[in-house]
């Protein structure tokens, strides 16, 4: 086990390198430094596109987010993501300042806002292969600032991670108005703690109350608020990061044992439709075309077998042929259907054909050949 863990973390270190880019900004009249981390599969998958995670306070938020994403990616719970961190160690207060009376960004903060929208994001989208799904995250001052992007009629980002935000005056109401009127899916996460800075907690609680009402009435708003016990203004970040990522990418996750038991196997029918809708939901919410996992095929197959809905295996075979046309999966599912329906001759033909195609998952040529022989012998006996 110890060797396995060492190998795991060594593997992460190889592909989790943080590179530095320099961007000349006309809006800021200076050159800004950003950190970039590309997914492990970026070079080997030249047609694949990846969501963007933009981190304000990239100096110290980069590593926690990168570590959580790499761990989730390893188990295929989270998608591979391009991470962009803006270096702000000496400029965060100026970059994200707001007018205390008006509750609007200062002139310098407007320039930084425009730098992100007009220069940084276009630079990233031109240079790297990105999916149409953008996340922005920040902490206290930068967390408050990122909410200004929600003031737009058509929100620039799809997901917001606001960790103990310092909210500008009126922001609780403005965010509520925007989320009430949104016409697209918006993910919003915010967090605080019992040991958080006192003057930040009341506005955060007010915003939480406002968004909860909105999320109840607007299904396009996906909202989560965490208030952590025994955590400080700084330690809450480490509690928040995985919760925020798993909230946003919930639809991406493969079928779990809980989902199988509580949502799938109890269905009277429509097991394949459930699988199709699950992946369509991922595409709709995240703008990502994720191939149906072989383990999810097997989960649906198990539900069909348990409920003796054998005819649905034909529809599962059609879906397998669409997703894995060169593999044996589609013919295997048809062979299994005929076997369960008692048509051994047709079953043997499908298993024989499957044995000539590419292996996939735990399906092997030897397994298909053995099933072919079994069905053939039963056909002869009849």
C-alpha positions as a Python dict, from the first residue, in 0.01 Angstrom:
ca = {
    (1, 'X'): (0, 0, 0),
    (2, 'X'): (281, 239, 90),
    (3, 'X'): (451, 177, -246),
    (4, 'X'): (119, 235, -427),
    (5, 'X'): (68, 571, -256),
    (6, 'X'): (424, 677, -333),
    (7, 'X'): (372, 586, -697),
    (8, 'X'): (41, 777, -703),
    (9, 'X'): (190, 1099, -568),
    (10, 'X'): (499, 1062, -787),
    (11, 'X'): (273, 1026, -1090),
    (12, 'X'): (82, 1338, -989),
    (13, 'X'): (405, 1536, -959),
    (14, 'X'): (506, 1442, -1312),
    (15, 'X'): (190, 1582, -1469),
    (16, 'X'): (95, 1855, -1223),
    (17, 'X'): (375, 2095, -1307),
    (18, 'X'): (295, 2463, -1276),
    (19, 'X'): (426, 2667, -1568),
    (20, 'X'): (450, 3044, -1581),
    (21, 'X'): (319, 3270, -1858),
    (22, 'X'): (368, 3645, -1896),
    (23, 'X'): (85, 3853, -2044),
    (24, 'X'): (122, 4215, -2147),
    (25, 'X'): (-194, 4400, -2045),
    (26, 'X'): (-309, 4715, -2217),
    (27, 'X'): (-584, 4756, -1960),
    (28, 'X'): (-339, 4747, -1668),
    (29, 'X'): (-48, 4899, -1859),
    (30, 'X'): (184, 4630, -1722),
    (31, 'X'): (292, 4270, -1767),
    (32, 'X'): (112, 4018, -1546),
    (33, 'X'): (231, 3676, -1442),
    (34, 'X'): (0, 3374, -1447),
    (35, 'X'): (43, 3007, -1358),
    (36, 'X'): (-84, 2736, -1593),
    (37, 'X'): (-132, 2364, -1532),
    (38, 'X'): (-241, 2143, -1821),
    (39, 'X'): (-412, 1803, -1777),
    (40, 'X'): (-213, 1481, -1798),
    (41, 'X'): (-384, 1379, -2123),
    (42, 'X'): (-341, 1716, -2296),
    (43, 'X'): (-61, 1606, -2533),
    (44, 'X'): (-190, 1255, -2595),
    (45, 'X'): (-550, 1362, -2669),
    (46, 'X'): (-518, 1632, -2939),
    (47, 'X'): (-892, 1665, -2998),
    (48, 'X'): (-1003, 1675, -2635),
    (49, 'X'): (-1117, 2004, -2480),
    (50, 'X'): (-1104, 2091, -2112),
    (51, 'X'): (-1293, 2322, -1873),
    (52, 'X'): (-1107, 2624, -1732),
    (53, 'X'): (-1059, 2697, -1364),
    (54, 'X'): (-943, 3056, -1314),
    (55, 'X'): (-796, 3124, -970),
    (56, 'X'): (-764, 3469, -827),
    (57, 'X'): (-502, 3466, -549),
    (58, 'X'): (-322, 3209, -760),
    (59, 'X'): (-17, 3244, -536),
    (60, 'X'): (-176, 3032, -263),
    (61, 'X'): (-499, 2889, -406),
    (62, 'X'): (-328, 2710, -695),
    (63, 'X'): (-184, 2417, -501),
    (64, 'X'): (-499, 2330, -299),
    (65, 'X'): (-718, 2332, -610),
    (66, 'X'): (-462, 2145, -818),
    (67, 'X'): (-423, 1875, -553),
    (68, 'X'): (-799, 1824, -517),
    (69, 'X'): (-849, 1809, -893),
    (70, 'X'): (-565, 1565, -949),
    (71, 'X'): (-699, 1335, -678),
    (72, 'X'): (-1052, 1349, -821),
    (73, 'X'): (-921, 1295, -1173),
    (74, 'X'): (-735, 983, -1061),
    (75, 'X'): (-1065, 821, -955),
    (76, 'X'): (-1255, 975, -1250),
    (77, 'X'): (-1480, 1167, -1011),
    (78, 'X'): (-1366, 1503, -1150),
    (79, 'X'): (-1279, 1593, -1510),
    (80, 'X'): (-933, 1694, -1621),
    (81, 'X'): (-921, 2073, -1606),
    (82, 'X'): (-693, 2351, -1726),
    (83, 'X'): (-597, 2555, -1419),
    (84, 'X'): (-503, 2922, -1452),
    (85, 'X'): (-377, 3112, -1148),
    (86, 'X'): (-323, 3487, -1146),
    (87, 'X'): (-29, 3599, -937),
    (88, 'X'): (-161, 3872, -704),
    (89, 'X'): (59, 3861, -396),
    (90, 'X'): (150, 4231, -415),
    (91, 'X'): (-151, 4361, -606),
    (92, 'X'): (-465, 4185, -479),
    (93, 'X'): (-596, 4482, -279),
    (94, 'X'): (-561, 4720, -575),
    (95, 'X'): (-681, 4464, -830),
    (96, 'X'): (-1002, 4394, -640),
    (97, 'X'): (-1083, 4717, -457),
    (98, 'X'): (-1434, 4866, -449),
    (99, 'X'): (-1579, 5206, -365),
    (100, 'X'): (-1717, 5189, -10),
    (101, 'X'): (-1997, 5434, -87),
    (102, 'X'): (-2107, 5310, -430),
    (103, 'X'): (-2026, 4941, -396),
    (104, 'X'): (-1868, 4941, -743),
    (105, 'X'): (-1513, 4851, -852),
    (106, 'X'): (-1253, 5125, -840),
    (107, 'X'): (-1091, 5247, -1163),
    (108, 'X'): (-799, 5011, -1108),
    (109, 'X'): (-1033, 4719, -1031),
    (110, 'X'): (-1230, 4790, -1350),
    (111, 'X'): (-901, 4767, -1542),
    (112, 'X'): (-828, 4432, -1374),
    (113, 'X'): (-1182, 4314, -1453),
    (114, 'X'): (-1128, 4404, -1819),
    (115, 'X'): (-786, 4240, -1815),
    (116, 'X'): (-953, 3910, -1723),
    (117, 'X'): (-1241, 3936, -1968),
    (118, 'X'): (-1072, 4107, -2263),
    (119, 'X'): (-715, 3981, -2244),
    (120, 'X'): (-654, 3682, -2018),
    (121, 'X'): (-948, 3457, -2112),
    (122, 'X'): (-909, 3522, -2490),
    (123, 'X'): (-535, 3449, -2456),
    (124, 'X'): (-606, 3117, -2283),
    (125, 'X'): (-882, 3019, -2525),
    (126, 'X'): (-665, 3095, -2826),
    (127, 'X'): (-358, 2911, -2696),
    (128, 'X'): (-519, 2606, -2534),
    (129, 'X'): (-801, 2365, -2617),
    (130, 'X'): (-1080, 2466, -2384),
    (131, 'X'): (-1438, 2351, -2334),
    (132, 'X'): (-1711, 2617, -2304),
    (133, 'X'): (-1721, 2588, -1925),
    (134, 'X'): (-1544, 2842, -1704),
    (135, 'X'): (-1503, 2849, -1326),
    (136, 'X'): (-1367, 3137, -1122),
    (137, 'X'): (-1255, 3115, -758),
    (138, 'X'): (-1118, 3352, -495),
    (139, 'X'): (-1072, 3410, -121),
    (140, 'X'): (-1195, 3705, 90),
    (141, 'X'): (-1108, 4019, -113),
    (142, 'X'): (-1079, 3834, -443),
    (143, 'X'): (-1387, 3623, -361),
    (144, 'X'): (-1592, 3938, -324),
    (145, 'X'): (-1451, 4079, -647),
    (146, 'X'): (-1536, 3777, -860),
    (147, 'X'): (-1905, 3845, -798),
    (148, 'X'): (-1882, 4154, -1021),
    (149, 'X'): (-1876, 3913, -1314),
    (150, 'X'): (-2228, 3809, -1211),
    (151, 'X'): (-2348, 4165, -1268),
    (152, 'X'): (-2341, 4103, -1643),
    (153, 'X'): (-2670, 4012, -1810),
    (154, 'X'): (-2504, 3707, -1963),
    (155, 'X'): (-2273, 3579, -1693),
    (156, 'X'): (-1916, 3543, -1818),
    (157, 'X'): (-1846, 3238, -1598),
    (158, 'X'): (-2052, 2924, -1548),
    (159, 'X'): (-1943, 2857, -1190),
    (160, 'X'): (-1838, 3077, -896),
    (161, 'X'): (-1640, 2964, -593),
    (162, 'X'): (-1649, 3235, -328),
    (163, 'X'): (-1448, 3150, -16),
    (164, 'X'): (-1528, 3376, 277),
    (165, 'X'): (-1598, 3674, 50),
    (166, 'X'): (-1561, 4038, 140),
    (167, 'X'): (-1882, 4161, -21),
    (168, 'X'): (-1914, 4514, -155),
    (169, 'X'): (-2213, 4720, -34),
    (170, 'X'): (-2533, 4608, -207),
    (171, 'X'): (-2374, 4297, -347),
    (172, 'X'): (-2612, 4063, -161),
    (173, 'X'): (-2907, 4213, -348),
    (174, 'X'): (-2736, 4249, -684),
    (175, 'X'): (-2624, 3886, -689),
    (176, 'X'): (-2976, 3778, -593),
    (177, 'X'): (-3125, 3980, -879),
    (178, 'X'): (-2884, 3834, -1132),
    (179, 'X'): (-2943, 3477, -1022),
    (180, 'X'): (-3319, 3529, -1022),
    (181, 'X'): (-3308, 3636, -1387),
    (182, 'X'): (-3043, 3397, -1517),
    (183, 'X'): (-3133, 3208, -1833),
    (184, 'X'): (-2845, 2960, -1813),
    (185, 'X'): (-2712, 2713, -1560),
    (186, 'X'): (-2509, 2884, -1287),
    (187, 'X'): (-2317, 2704, -1012),
    (188, 'X'): (-2253, 2912, -703),
    (189, 'X'): (-2055, 2801, -400),
    (190, 'X'): (-1966, 3004, -93),
    (191, 'X'): (-1825, 2917, 246),
    (192, 'X'): (-1749, 3057, 587),
    (193, 'X'): (-1655, 2922, 931),
    (194, 'X'): (-1730, 2973, 1296),
    (195, 'X'): (-1380, 3115, 1331),
    (196, 'X'): (-1412, 3342, 1027),
    (197, 'X'): (-1358, 3719, 1039),
    (198, 'X'): (-1664, 3861, 1217),
    (199, 'X'): (-1738, 4153, 985),
    (200, 'X'): (-1752, 3916, 688),
    (201, 'X'): (-1999, 3669, 837),
    (202, 'X'): (-2318, 3877, 846),
    (203, 'X'): (-2317, 3976, 475),
    (204, 'X'): (-2234, 3617, 383),
    (205, 'X'): (-2530, 3489, 587),
    (206, 'X'): (-2760, 3746, 424),
    (207, 'X'): (-2646, 3642, 79),
    (208, 'X'): (-2694, 3276, 173),
    (209, 'X'): (-3053, 3343, 276),
    (210, 'X'): (-3122, 3531, -49),
    (211, 'X'): (-2975, 3266, -279),
    (212, 'X'): (-3149, 2978, -102),
    (213, 'X'): (-3486, 3130, -186),
    (214, 'X'): (-3382, 3183, -547),
    (215, 'X'): (-3237, 2833, -590),
    (216, 'X'): (-3567, 2688, -468),
    (217, 'X'): (-3757, 2868, -745),
    (218, 'X'): (-3501, 2870, -1027),
    (219, 'X'): (-3373, 2523, -1127),
    (220, 'X'): (-3092, 2685, -1326),
    (221, 'X'): (-2923, 2796, -1003),
    (222, 'X'): (-2716, 2525, -838),
    (223, 'X'): (-2617, 2658, -496),
    (224, 'X'): (-2423, 2530, -198),
    (225, 'X'): (-2314, 2704, 122),
    (226, 'X'): (-2082, 2549, 379),
    (227, 'X'): (-2015, 2689, 725),
    (228, 'X'): (-1738, 2489, 886),
    (229, 'X'): (-1695, 2429, 1257),
    (230, 'X'): (-1356, 2462, 1422),
    (231, 'X'): (-1212, 2635, 1116),
    (232, 'X'): (-1050, 2974, 1069),
    (233, 'X'): (-1064, 3229, 789),
    (234, 'X'): (-765, 3056, 631),
    (235, 'X'): (-819, 2688, 711),
    (236, 'X'): (-1172, 2698, 565),
    (237, 'X'): (-1010, 2707, 222),
    (238, 'X'): (-887, 2349, 255),
    (239, 'X'): (-1231, 2232, 367),
    (240, 'X'): (-1406, 2423, 88),
    (241, 'X'): (-1206, 2331, -220),
    (242, 'X'): (-1314, 1964, -261),
    (243, 'X'): (-1675, 2046, -164),
    (244, 'X'): (-1694, 2318, -427),
    (245, 'X'): (-1544, 2103, -702),
    (246, 'X'): (-1767, 1806, -625),
    (247, 'X'): (-2074, 2031, -622),
    (248, 'X'): (-1992, 2180, -962),
    (249, 'X'): (-1892, 1851, -1125),
    (250, 'X'): (-2156, 1633, -958),
    (251, 'X'): (-2313, 1535, -1291),
    (252, 'X'): (-1974, 1423, -1423),
    (253, 'X'): (-1927, 1144, -1168),
    (254, 'X'): (-1967, 779, -1273),
    (255, 'X'): (-2252, 571, -1132),
    (256, 'X'): (-2184, 501, -766),
    (257, 'X'): (-2313, 210, -559),
    (258, 'X'): (-2552, 452, -386),
    (259, 'X'): (-2688, 585, -716),
    (260, 'X'): (-2728, 228, -840),
    (261, 'X'): (-2920, 117, -531),
    (262, 'X'): (-3131, 428, -472),
    (263, 'X'): (-3207, 546, -826),
    (264, 'X'): (-3145, 278, -1088),
    (265, 'X'): (-3219, -75, -976),
    (266, 'X'): (-3551, 33, -823),
    (267, 'X'): (-3682, 156, -1160),
    (268, 'X'): (-3960, -55, -1314),
    (269, 'X'): (-3808, 0, -1660),
    (270, 'X'): (-3608, 254, -1864),
    (271, 'X'): (-3261, 161, -1739),
    (272, 'X'): (-3089, 249, -2067),
    (273, 'X'): (-3285, 575, -2087),
    (274, 'X'): (-3153, 662, -1741),
    (275, 'X'): (-2797, 616, -1865),
    (276, 'X'): (-2857, 827, -2175),
    (277, 'X'): (-3013, 1109, -1975),
    (278, 'X'): (-2729, 1100, -1721),
    (279, 'X'): (-2471, 1176, -1987),
    (280, 'X'): (-2694, 1425, -2170),
    (281, 'X'): (-2723, 1612, -1840),
    (282, 'X'): (-2344, 1632, -1818),
    (283, 'X'): (-2326, 1775, -2169),
    (284, 'X'): (-2602, 2027, -2098),
    (285, 'X'): (-2461, 2150, -1767),
    (286, 'X'): (-2087, 2131, -1830),
    (287, 'X'): (-2061, 2162, -2207),
    (288, 'X'): (-1855, 1842, -2213),
    (289, 'X'): (-1909, 1536, -2432),
    (290, 'X'): (-1802, 1255, -2200),
    (291, 'X'): (-1791, 903, -2348),
    (292, 'X'): (-2012, 664, -2152),
    (293, 'X'): (-1785, 473, -1914),
    (294, 'X'): (-1764, 98, -1954),
    (295, 'X'): (-1837, 56, -1582),
    (296, 'X'): (-2160, 253, -1626),
    (297, 'X'): (-2261, 18, -1908),
    (298, 'X'): (-2199, -273, -1670),
    (299, 'X'): (-2405, -105, -1395),
    (300, 'X'): (-2703, -70, -1627),
    (301, 'X'): (-2653, -427, -1745),
    (302, 'X'): (-2662, -542, -1381),
    (303, 'X'): (-2987, -352, -1318),
    (304, 'X'): (-3143, -509, -1629),
    (305, 'X'): (-3041, -857, -1523),
    (306, 'X'): (-3159, -810, -1166),
    (307, 'X'): (-3502, -699, -1286),
    (308, 'X'): (-3514, -956, -1569),
    (309, 'X'): (-3582, -683, -1823),
    (310, 'X'): (-3374, -871, -2080),
    (311, 'X'): (-3518, -700, -2389),
    (312, 'X'): (-3352, -375, -2276),
    (313, 'X'): (-3014, -534, -2349),
    (314, 'X'): (-3083, -474, -2719),
    (315, 'X'): (-3108, -99, -2659),
    (316, 'X'): (-2795, -116, -2444),
    (317, 'X'): (-2622, -293, -2735),
    (318, 'X'): (-2721, -12, -2972),
    (319, 'X'): (-2578, 244, -2730),
    (320, 'X'): (-2260, 39, -2697),
    (321, 'X'): (-2222, 24, -3075),
    (322, 'X'): (-2252, 402, -3090),
    (323, 'X'): (-1993, 463, -2818),
    (324, 'X'): (-1751, 172, -2876),
    (325, 'X'): (-1809, 55, -3236),
    (326, 'X'): (-1482, -140, -3264),
    (327, 'X'): (-1522, -326, -2937),
    (328, 'X'): (-1701, -650, -2849),
    (329, 'X'): (-1938, -474, -2608),
    (330, 'X'): (-2239, -441, -2841),
    (331, 'X'): (-2231, -805, -2957),
    (332, 'X'): (-2173, -923, -2602),
    (333, 'X'): (-2488, -745, -2482),
    (334, 'X'): (-2692, -904, -2763),
    (335, 'X'): (-2542, -1243, -2686),
    (336, 'X'): (-2635, -1198, -2321),
    (337, 'X'): (-2991, -1102, -2416),
    (338, 'X'): (-3039, -1411, -2633),
    (339, 'X'): (-2880, -1630, -2365),
    (340, 'X'): (-3123, -1502, -2101),
    (341, 'X'): (-3418, -1542, -2339),
    (342, 'X'): (-3318, -1901, -2405),
    (343, 'X'): (-3214, -1863, -2771),
    (344, 'X'): (-2879, -2039, -2743),
    (345, 'X'): (-2812, -2050, -3117),
    (346, 'X'): (-2837, -1674, -3161),
    (347, 'X'): (-2643, -1625, -2839),
    (348, 'X'): (-2357, -1843, -2966),
    (349, 'X'): (-2345, -1647, -3294),
    (350, 'X'): (-2318, -1314, -3111),
    (351, 'X'): (-2053, -1440, -2871),
    (352, 'X'): (-1855, -1579, -3164),
    (353, 'X'): (-1866, -1244, -3339),
    (354, 'X'): (-1770, -1066, -3017),
    (355, 'X'): (-1462, -1289, -2983),
    (356, 'X'): (-1329, -1138, -3308),
    (357, 'X'): (-1354, -778, -3189),
    (358, 'X'): (-1150, -559, -2955),
    (359, 'X'): (-1148, -637, -2584),
    (360, 'X'): (-1293, -377, -2348),
    (361, 'X'): (-1311, -353, -1970),
    (362, 'X'): (-1327, -704, -1823),
    (363, 'X'): (-1459, -849, -2150),
    (364, 'X'): (-1192, -1065, -2315),
    (365, 'X'): (-1162, -1282, -2626),
    (366, 'X'): (-1121, -1592, -2410),
    (367, 'X'): (-1438, -1507, -2219),
    (368, 'X'): (-1636, -1463, -2543),
    (369, 'X'): (-1498, -1783, -2691),
    (370, 'X'): (-1589, -1979, -2378),
    (371, 'X'): (-1943, -1839, -2382),
    (372, 'X'): (-1968, -1924, -2751),
    (373, 'X'): (-1867, -2285, -2677),
    (374, 'X'): (-2116, -2308, -2390),
    (375, 'X'): (-2404, -2178, -2601),
    (376, 'X'): (-2305, -2396, -2896),
    (377, 'X'): (-2304, -2710, -2681),
    (378, 'X'): (-2646, -2624, -2539),
    (379, 'X'): (-2780, -2569, -2891),
    (380, 'X'): (-2657, -2913, -3000),
    (381, 'X'): (-2818, -3080, -2698),
    (382, 'X'): (-3151, -2929, -2788),
}
